[in-house]
């Protein structure tokens, strides 16, 4: 049995990093970890091939080779997913689809033969059993939460690793919090489930043995959901890093409560973590309470961010505009907080009501749902009727983005960040030639031809005088800014 695993193309979004990746000659930020894990759940006797359309094209030869085609997709990949399915269907191949897009919207894909939904450790074996007996059903679903200590190591042999900026692993699933807009607890539950420490080390070994020496992103939506368990795992990772001379620079996602635990922060540093994505959402206390983001209330969020920066963790922040409590003052409050905190990568998005979330159910009951979420909350679309005037909301949102990602504000925010940041992690694994090409391209695009070159050189000179050891970090953040401006504002050099 020849199994073709297809990952559809991402559009150019905030997190695609397409324009930044070109500086370091990479095609995609992260590999399709879900499909690599699915491959390991399929029979060993099957021949498998992966086509990640973010790094290579899907051609007729690939499709004709396959006896069965398996597709996984996020909501934001819907356009590419529909095109792929139509193409594969036209060639008469049996299509199996799973992942977040199909779990929430499978009714929109009539050309798919079989849907294997929810968590694959439960539903894939059910599908395989029926496939072997020739009695495949149209849909396989389960609300059962699998024991992920039995999840196999991803099949790294399928991957063209040189095309990616980072590898990825998963340590846990689930989150103990109940933010009303978040679908993580819908998909993965409120009780965090963790892999065994030895299992995590085995996954690191697998990546290490594949020859990889660079960044590894831990994809968990909240790595620290159970602090007791993650501390045990982090201790083992720290020891592994020590034995292997810190071959990977790690990053992840976590709640801001990570800043409340010194022991946890020390373990992150010992494990060679360089950054963490945190859902700040909003500096407005009443908005945090209204959406159930209780873990962020009663805190000086600005100081928490700076505390993490001083401990060697770059904080990337998620922010939301469009809460029912938002008003005309919300936009300037958001700008002021982002700027003063030094969160260089501030992903400010419009609120989306995702299917089955508390927010969606409430808005549907109120008759305020107006469409489907696109999965890209920076595309100026809303799928619900906001309480604040829609035009005021969209204009205020545009103003936030055009302000914080203008060269003047962006480069100044790098300085604010570097004032606090103290580097602990071993970070750069690129060859000298790649570093040189990235540096020279940055100097040309940002410092010579770029319209924001005055602010670029102001930041560079400040760094050389005050934090010369962080000049590489300063240039890296500048390159990210080029991507953000291109995607959000339509220009990389304004």
C-alpha positions as CSV (number, residue, x, y, z in Angstrom):
1,X,0.0,0.0,0.0
2,X,1.4,3.3,-1.1
3,X,0.3,6.1,1.2
4,X,0.8,9.8,0.2
5,X,0.6,12.2,3.1
6,X,-0.2,15.8,2.0
7,X,0.1,19.0,4.0
8,X,-1.6,21.9,2.2
9,X,0.0,25.3,1.6
10,X,-0.3,28.1,4.2
11,X,-1.2,31.6,3.0
12,X,1.2,34.4,3.8
13,X,0.3,35.1,7.4
14,X,1.9,36.6,10.5
15,X,3.2,33.2,11.5
16,X,4.2,31.9,8.1
17,X,7.5,33.9,8.3
18,X,7.8,33.6,4.5
19,X,9.6,36.9,4.0
20,X,11.9,36.4,7.0
21,X,12.8,32.8,6.0
22,X,14.2,34.0,2.7
23,X,17.0,35.7,4.6
24,X,18.2,32.3,5.8
25,X,17.4,30.3,2.7
26,X,14.6,28.3,4.3
27,X,11.1,27.5,2.9
28,X,9.0,26.9,6.0
29,X,9.2,27.6,9.7
30,X,8.0,24.2,11.1
31,X,7.4,20.7,9.7
32,X,3.9,19.1,9.7
33,X,4.4,17.3,13.0
34,X,0.9,15.8,13.0
35,X,1.4,14.0,9.7
36,X,4.8,12.8,10.8
37,X,3.1,11.2,13.8
38,X,0.3,9.8,11.7
39,X,3.0,8.1,9.5
40,X,4.3,6.3,12.6
41,X,0.7,5.1,13.4
42,X,0.3,3.6,10.0
43,X,1.4,0.0,9.2
44,X,5.1,-0.5,8.9
45,X,4.6,-2.4,5.6
46,X,3.0,0.6,3.9
47,X,5.3,2.7,1.7
48,X,4.9,6.4,2.7
49,X,5.7,9.7,1.1
50,X,5.2,13.2,2.5
51,X,4.5,16.2,0.3
52,X,4.5,19.4,2.4
53,X,3.3,22.0,-0.1
54,X,5.0,24.7,1.9
55,X,8.4,23.4,0.8
56,X,7.7,21.4,-2.4
57,X,5.1,21.1,-5.1
58,X,2.5,18.4,-5.4
59,X,2.7,16.8,-8.8
60,X,0.8,14.2,-10.8
61,X,3.5,11.7,-10.3
62,X,3.1,11.8,-6.5
63,X,-0.7,11.4,-6.8
64,X,-0.5,8.6,-9.4
65,X,2.0,6.7,-7.1
66,X,-0.5,6.6,-4.3
67,X,-3.0,4.0,-3.4
68,X,-4.4,6.1,-0.6
69,X,-4.0,9.9,0.1
70,X,-4.1,11.3,3.6
71,X,-4.5,15.0,4.2
72,X,-4.2,17.0,7.4
73,X,-5.0,20.7,7.6
74,X,-5.4,23.7,9.9
75,X,-8.4,26.1,9.3
76,X,-6.1,28.7,7.8
77,X,-5.1,26.3,5.0
78,X,-8.7,25.8,3.8
79,X,-8.2,27.3,0.3
80,X,-5.2,25.0,-0.5
81,X,-6.9,22.0,1.1
82,X,-9.9,22.3,-1.1
83,X,-7.8,22.6,-4.3
84,X,-5.7,19.6,-3.3
85,X,-8.8,17.5,-2.6
86,X,-10.4,18.4,-5.9
87,X,-7.1,17.6,-7.7
88,X,-6.7,14.2,-6.0
89,X,-10.4,13.3,-6.4
90,X,-10.1,14.0,-10.2
91,X,-7.5,11.3,-10.4
92,X,-9.8,8.8,-8.6
93,X,-7.7,8.3,-5.4
94,X,-9.2,7.3,-2.1
95,X,-8.9,10.4,0.2
96,X,-8.7,10.3,4.0
97,X,-8.8,13.6,5.9
98,X,-8.2,14.7,9.5
99,X,-6.9,17.5,11.6
100,X,-8.4,20.7,13.0
101,X,-10.0,21.9,9.7
102,X,-11.9,18.7,9.1
103,X,-12.8,18.1,12.7
104,X,-14.7,21.3,12.7
105,X,-15.9,21.6,9.1
106,X,-16.0,18.1,7.6
107,X,-19.4,18.7,6.1
108,X,-17.9,21.2,3.7
109,X,-15.8,18.6,1.9
110,X,-18.1,16.2,0.0
111,X,-15.2,14.9,-2.1
112,X,-13.4,13.3,0.8
113,X,-14.0,9.5,1.1
114,X,-13.2,9.1,4.8
115,X,-12.8,11.5,7.8
116,X,-10.5,10.3,10.6
117,X,-11.2,13.0,13.2
118,X,-10.2,14.0,16.8
119,X,-7.1,12.5,18.2
120,X,-5.4,10.0,15.8
121,X,-4.2,7.6,18.5
122,X,-7.8,6.6,19.0
123,X,-9.4,7.0,15.5
124,X,-6.6,5.9,13.2
125,X,-6.5,2.3,14.6
126,X,-10.3,2.1,14.1
127,X,-9.9,3.2,10.5
128,X,-7.1,0.8,9.9
129,X,-9.0,-2.2,11.2
130,X,-11.9,-1.4,8.9
131,X,-9.6,-0.7,6.0
132,X,-8.0,-4.1,6.3
133,X,-11.4,-5.8,6.3
134,X,-12.8,-3.6,3.5
135,X,-15.5,-2.0,5.6
136,X,-14.3,1.6,5.8
137,X,-16.9,4.0,7.3
138,X,-17.3,7.6,6.1
139,X,-16.5,9.2,9.5
140,X,-14.4,8.1,12.5
141,X,-14.9,10.2,15.7
142,X,-14.2,9.8,19.3
143,X,-14.3,12.0,22.4
144,X,-11.9,9.7,24.2
145,X,-8.6,11.4,25.2
146,X,-5.8,9.0,24.5
147,X,-2.9,8.2,26.7
148,X,-0.1,10.0,24.9
149,X,2.6,8.1,26.7
150,X,1.8,5.5,23.9
151,X,2.2,8.0,21.1
152,X,5.0,6.9,18.7
153,X,8.0,9.0,17.8
154,X,7.3,11.0,14.6
155,X,8.6,9.6,11.3
156,X,11.5,12.0,10.7
157,X,12.7,9.9,7.7
158,X,10.0,11.5,5.5
159,X,11.2,15.0,6.0
160,X,13.5,17.3,4.0
161,X,14.9,18.9,7.1
162,X,17.1,21.4,5.3
163,X,14.0,23.2,4.1
164,X,12.9,24.1,7.7
165,X,13.9,26.8,10.2
166,X,13.0,24.6,13.1
167,X,12.0,21.1,14.1
168,X,9.1,20.4,16.5
169,X,8.0,18.1,19.2
170,X,4.9,17.8,21.4
171,X,5.3,17.2,25.2
172,X,1.7,17.6,26.3
173,X,-1.9,18.2,25.3
174,X,-4.6,20.1,27.0
175,X,-4.8,23.3,29.2
176,X,-6.3,23.8,32.7
177,X,-7.7,27.2,31.8
178,X,-11.0,28.0,30.2
179,X,-10.7,31.2,28.1
180,X,-14.0,31.5,26.3
181,X,-12.5,32.2,22.8
182,X,-10.1,29.2,22.8
183,X,-10.7,25.9,21.1
184,X,-7.8,24.1,22.7
185,X,-9.8,22.8,25.5
186,X,-12.5,21.7,23.0
187,X,-9.9,19.6,21.1
188,X,-7.5,18.5,23.8
189,X,-9.4,18.9,27.1
190,X,-9.0,20.7,30.4
191,X,-6.7,18.1,32.0
192,X,-3.2,18.3,30.6
193,X,-1.8,15.0,29.5
194,X,2.0,14.6,29.4
195,X,4.4,12.2,27.8
196,X,6.9,10.4,30.0
197,X,10.3,12.0,30.5
198,X,12.0,9.1,28.8
199,X,9.7,9.4,25.9
200,X,10.5,13.1,25.4
201,X,14.2,12.3,25.6
202,X,13.7,9.6,23.0
203,X,12.1,12.2,20.7
204,X,15.0,14.6,21.2
205,X,17.4,11.7,20.5
206,X,15.6,11.0,17.2
207,X,16.0,14.6,16.1
208,X,19.6,14.7,17.2
209,X,20.4,11.4,15.5
210,X,18.9,12.8,12.2
211,X,21.7,15.3,12.2
212,X,19.6,18.4,13.2
213,X,21.4,21.1,15.2
214,X,19.3,24.2,15.5
215,X,15.9,25.3,16.9
216,X,13.2,23.0,18.2
217,X,9.8,24.3,18.9
218,X,7.6,22.6,21.6
219,X,4.2,22.9,20.0
220,X,2.2,22.5,23.3
221,X,-0.4,25.3,23.7
222,X,0.5,25.6,27.4
223,X,3.6,23.6,28.3
224,X,3.2,24.4,32.0
225,X,-0.4,23.3,32.4
226,X,0.8,20.9,35.1
227,X,3.9,22.4,36.7
228,X,4.8,19.4,38.8
229,X,5.0,17.1,35.7
230,X,6.7,19.6,33.4
231,X,9.4,20.3,36.0
232,X,10.3,16.6,36.0
233,X,10.5,16.6,32.3
234,X,12.5,19.8,32.1
235,X,15.0,18.4,34.6
236,X,15.6,15.5,32.2
237,X,15.9,17.8,29.2
238,X,18.4,20.0,31.1
239,X,20.6,16.9,31.8
240,X,20.3,15.8,28.2
241,X,21.3,19.3,27.0
242,X,24.3,19.2,29.3
243,X,25.4,15.8,27.9
244,X,25.0,16.8,24.3
245,X,26.5,20.3,24.5
246,X,23.1,22.1,24.0
247,X,22.5,21.1,20.4
248,X,19.0,22.6,20.3
249,X,17.6,26.0,21.2
250,X,14.1,25.5,22.5
251,X,11.0,27.6,22.6
252,X,7.3,27.0,23.4
253,X,4.0,28.5,24.4
254,X,2.9,29.0,28.0
255,X,0.6,31.1,30.2
256,X,2.0,34.2,31.8
257,X,2.0,32.3,35.1
258,X,5.4,31.0,34.1
259,X,6.8,34.2,35.5
260,X,5.5,33.3,38.9
261,X,7.7,30.3,39.4
262,X,11.5,30.9,39.8
263,X,12.2,27.1,39.9
264,X,10.4,26.7,36.6
265,X,12.3,29.6,35.0
266,X,15.6,28.2,36.1
267,X,14.7,24.8,34.6
268,X,13.8,26.5,31.3
269,X,17.1,28.3,31.2
270,X,19.0,25.1,32.0
271,X,17.1,23.4,29.2
272,X,18.3,26.0,26.7
273,X,15.0,27.8,26.1
274,X,15.3,31.1,24.4
275,X,11.7,32.2,24.1
276,X,8.1,31.7,25.0
277,X,4.8,32.7,23.3
278,X,2.4,34.1,25.9
279,X,-1.3,34.9,25.4
280,X,-1.5,38.4,26.9
281,X,-4.7,39.1,25.0
282,X,-5.3,42.6,26.4
283,X,-4.0,44.9,29.2
284,X,-7.6,45.7,30.1
285,X,-8.6,43.9,33.4
286,X,-12.3,44.0,32.7
287,X,-11.8,42.4,29.2
288,X,-9.7,39.7,30.7
289,X,-12.4,38.9,33.2
290,X,-15.1,39.0,30.6
291,X,-13.4,36.3,28.4
292,X,-12.4,34.1,31.3
293,X,-8.7,34.9,31.1
294,X,-8.5,34.9,34.9
295,X,-4.9,33.7,35.0
296,X,-3.8,37.1,33.6
297,X,-5.8,39.2,36.1
298,X,-4.4,40.8,39.3
299,X,-0.9,41.1,37.8
300,X,1.4,43.7,36.5
301,X,1.6,42.1,33.1
302,X,4.2,44.6,31.9
303,X,6.6,43.7,34.8
304,X,5.9,39.9,34.3
305,X,7.1,40.3,30.7
306,X,10.2,42.2,31.6
307,X,11.0,39.6,34.3
308,X,11.0,36.9,31.7
309,X,13.1,39.0,29.4
310,X,15.7,39.5,32.1
311,X,15.8,35.8,32.5
312,X,16.8,35.2,28.9
313,X,13.3,34.4,27.5
314,X,12.1,36.5,24.6
315,X,8.4,37.0,25.0
316,X,6.2,36.8,21.9
317,X,2.7,38.0,22.7
318,X,-0.7,37.2,21.5
319,X,-3.3,40.1,21.6
320,X,-6.9,40.3,20.8
321,X,-9.2,43.2,19.7
322,X,-12.9,42.9,19.5
323,X,-14.1,41.9,23.0
324,X,-17.5,43.2,24.0
325,X,-15.9,45.4,26.6
326,X,-13.6,47.1,24.1
327,X,-14.2,50.8,23.5
328,X,-12.6,53.7,21.6
329,X,-9.8,53.9,24.2
330,X,-8.8,50.2,23.7
331,X,-6.6,50.8,20.7
332,X,-4.2,53.4,22.3
333,X,-4.1,51.2,25.5
334,X,-3.0,48.3,23.4
335,X,-0.3,50.3,21.6
336,X,1.0,51.7,24.9
337,X,1.3,48.3,26.5
338,X,3.0,46.6,23.6
339,X,5.5,49.4,23.2
340,X,6.4,49.8,26.9
341,X,6.6,46.0,27.4
342,X,9.2,45.5,24.6
343,X,7.2,42.6,23.1
344,X,8.8,42.9,19.7
345,X,6.6,40.1,18.2
346,X,3.1,41.2,19.1
347,X,0.5,39.2,17.2
348,X,-2.5,41.5,17.5
349,X,-5.5,39.8,15.9
350,X,-9.3,40.4,15.7
351,X,-11.4,38.2,17.9
352,X,-12.7,35.2,16.0
353,X,-15.5,33.0,17.3
354,X,-14.2,29.4,16.7
355,X,-16.7,26.6,16.5
356,X,-17.9,24.9,19.7
357,X,-16.1,27.4,22.0
358,X,-18.0,29.1,24.8
359,X,-17.7,32.4,22.9
360,X,-19.2,30.9,19.8
361,X,-22.1,29.3,21.7
362,X,-22.9,32.5,23.5
363,X,-22.8,34.6,20.3
364,X,-24.9,32.1,18.4
365,X,-27.5,32.2,21.2
366,X,-27.5,36.0,20.9
367,X,-27.9,35.8,17.1
368,X,-24.5,37.5,16.5
369,X,-22.6,34.8,14.4
370,X,-22.3,36.1,10.9
371,X,-20.0,33.5,9.2
372,X,-17.1,31.1,9.6
373,X,-13.8,31.9,11.1
374,X,-11.0,32.0,8.6
375,X,-8.3,30.9,11.0
376,X,-6.3,34.0,10.1
377,X,-7.2,36.7,12.6
378,X,-5.1,39.4,11.0
379,X,-7.1,39.4,7.7
380,X,-9.5,42.2,8.8
381,X,-12.5,39.8,8.8
382,X,-15.0,39.2,11.6
383,X,-17.4,36.2,11.9
384,X,-19.6,37.9,14.4
385,X,-21.4,41.2,15.1
386,X,-19.3,43.2,17.6
387,X,-20.8,45.4,20.3
388,X,-18.5,48.3,19.3
389,X,-19.3,49.9,15.9
390,X,-17.7,47.6,13.3
391,X,-16.1,50.5,11.4
392,X,-14.6,52.0,14.5
393,X,-13.3,48.5,15.5
394,X,-11.6,47.9,12.1
395,X,-10.2,51.4,11.8
396,X,-8.8,51.2,15.4
397,X,-7.3,47.8,14.6
398,X,-5.6,49.1,11.5
399,X,-4.2,52.0,13.5
400,X,-2.8,49.6,16.1
401,X,-1.0,47.5,13.4
402,X,0.2,50.5,11.4
403,X,1.6,52.1,14.5
404,X,3.4,49.2,16.3
405,X,4.8,47.9,13.0
406,X,5.9,51.2,11.6
407,X,9.7,51.4,11.5
408,X,9.8,54.2,14.2
409,X,7.8,52.2,16.8
410,X,9.2,48.7,15.8
411,X,12.9,49.6,16.0
412,X,12.4,51.5,19.2
413,X,10.6,48.5,20.6
414,X,13.7,46.4,19.9
415,X,15.7,48.8,22.0
416,X,13.2,48.6,24.8
417,X,13.4,44.8,24.6
418,X,17.2,44.7,24.5
419,X,17.5,47.0,27.5
420,X,15.9,44.2,29.6
421,X,17.0,41.0,27.7
422,X,19.9,39.0,29.1
423,X,20.9,36.1,26.8
424,X,21.4,32.7,28.4
425,X,20.6,30.2,25.7
426,X,23.1,29.0,23.1
427,X,21.3,30.3,20.0
428,X,22.9,30.4,16.6
429,X,23.5,27.2,14.7
430,X,23.7,28.6,11.1
431,X,26.8,28.4,9.0
432,X,28.9,31.5,8.6
433,X,28.0,31.8,4.9
434,X,24.2,31.8,5.8
435,X,24.8,34.3,8.5
436,X,26.8,36.5,6.2
437,X,24.1,36.4,3.4
438,X,21.3,37.1,5.9
439,X,23.3,40.0,7.4
440,X,24.2,41.6,4.1
441,X,20.6,41.2,2.8
442,X,19.3,42.9,6.0
443,X,21.8,45.8,5.7
444,X,20.7,46.3,2.1
445,X,16.9,46.0,2.5
446,X,16.6,47.6,5.9
447,X,19.6,49.9,6.2
448,X,20.2,51.2,2.6
449,X,17.1,50.8,0.4
450,X,14.5,50.7,3.2
451,X,12.4,53.8,3.9
452,X,12.8,53.2,7.6
453,X,16.6,53.1,7.5
454,X,17.0,56.0,9.9
455,X,15.3,54.1,12.7
456,X,17.1,50.9,11.7
457,X,20.6,52.5,12.1
458,X,19.5,54.3,15.2
459,X,18.7,50.9,16.7
460,X,21.9,49.3,15.4
461,X,24.1,52.1,16.8
462,X,22.3,52.0,20.2
463,X,22.9,48.2,20.3
464,X,26.6,48.5,19.4
465,X,27.1,51.0,22.1
466,X,24.9,49.5,24.9
467,X,24.5,45.8,24.2
468,X,27.1,44.8,21.5
469,X,26.8,41.2,22.4
470,X,23.2,41.3,21.2
471,X,23.7,42.7,17.8
472,X,22.8,39.4,16.2
473,X,19.5,39.4,18.2
474,X,18.9,43.0,17.0
475,X,19.4,42.1,13.3
476,X,17.2,39.0,13.7
477,X,14.4,41.0,15.2
478,X,14.8,43.5,12.4
479,X,14.4,40.7,9.8
480,X,11.2,39.6,11.5
481,X,10.0,43.2,11.3
482,X,10.5,43.1,7.5
483,X,8.2,40.1,7.4
484,X,5.5,41.6,9.7
485,X,5.4,44.9,7.7
486,X,5.1,43.0,4.4
487,X,2.2,40.8,5.6
488,X,0.4,43.3,7.8
489,X,1.0,46.7,6.1
490,X,1.7,45.6,2.5
491,X,5.4,46.7,2.5
492,X,8.6,45.5,4.0
493,X,10.6,48.7,3.7
494,X,8.1,51.5,4.5
